[in-house]
């Protein structure tokens, strides 16, 4: 019995030491910093030699200072599917990340029936709305939450990002009302999840494959002082393993977030910064299965920063 207690104690000590080492690796990382506008900083860091969660990682962060009236945040959607960089350029954004979850398949409303050889599609067969979660843009409802077989919230709509110009907040979804987003007072609202941190409290994370496996991830958060955090972490490569949701939760905490929520990830994960090479793509999107800047997936919505 004494041996068991000793083994357990050593195991817990090892876990705590590793967690402390990981947090210090993030806090003390050598970040490359670039000012994008007054109060908007883009930072990136590369973790090598398996020094973060016993893996290599590549992390990009954009921070927007509190009460920054020089920039505005917006949610931008597309009835079709377009790359994050293209959607950002369409609205002359300073920076952008991919948004929430969407349908990847369906008839493309950009088909041109006036072009020879392109079949004309009936309006009923056009998939004008790719979102699978609540989406409001410029006070216009684009998509409601669609109930499944059971009227309960799924991981992809556990919470919402709400935006009023430069004002940003994260809201927990009402578990008893799938349409509670209708009552959020904001011009732009998009549901997503899992919700990881709320009011400084780490929320429980589901013990399932989606959460436990490592993937590229996209997230947003807010610090106690009101600083808004945009984050992407790359993955599915030897240069960057990606994060599980529990690891992502820890990372957002170590970056100082009191609120944090996960967005669509995997092949969708992308960050755009105006004026950068490769059409502004600064991370290594994984949809082409190569470690380069050219693997962007076409998505249905993005969150942008505009001057």
C-alpha positions, 0 to 999 in steps of 0.5 A: 500500500505504501508503494502504491501511495508513493507511485501515485504521489510521484505520478501526480508530481510529474504531471504538475511539473510537466504542466508548469513547464508547459505554461512557462514555455508559453509565457516565456516563449520568444514571440515575433511581434508586428504592429498591424494598427494602433492597438492591434498586435500580431504575434507568432511563435514556433515551439520545437524539440517537442517542448509543448505538450511533448510536441512541436507547435506553431502558434499565431495570435492577434491581440486587439487592445481594450476599447480600441475604437480605431478598429471594428470586428465583423462576422462575414459570411458567404452563400458559397464557400470561399477561402478565409483570405479571399473573404477577408480581402473582399471586405478590405480587412486588416486581419481575419480568422476562419469562423464557425461550423458549416456544410462542406457539400451541396450545390454551389450558388455561384454556378453560372447558368448562363455559361455554356455547359453549366447546368441550370439549377432550380432555386430549391436546389441551390444551397444558399446557406452553408451555416449549421449554427446560428449566424447573424450579420449586420442585424440580419438573421442568416441562419438559426440554430437547427434542432437535431433529433433531440432539442439539446445543444451540441458542442458546436453551439455551446456558446456564441461570439457577439460583436458590436463594432469594437465591443466583443463578448462570449455568451453561454448558450441557454441549454433549454432554449436553442433560439436564445441567441435571438435575444443577444443584443449585438449586430453580429452573432455566431454560435460555436463551441466547445465553450472552454472558459467563462468568467475565469472558470474552466468548463468541463470538456467532453471526453470524446474523439473530437476533443481528445485528438490533436488537430489544427484549432481556431479560437477566440478569447477575451482577457480580464482587461478587455483585450480580444484574442484571435488564435490559430494553432497548426497541426497534422504535421511533424512541425506542428502536432496541433492541440486537443481541446483540453490543451487548447483550454490550457493555452488560452488560460496561459495567454491570459483569457478569462473567456475562451471558445473554440471555433471550426478547426482542422482543415478550416483553420486559417489566419489572414494578415493584410500585406503578408506574402502568400495572399496574407495567409500567415499560418500553415493550413492543413487542407492540402496535407503540406507544410506550406501556406497554400492549404486553405480550405474554402469556408462559409464565414470568417471573423475580421478586423477592419480599420 
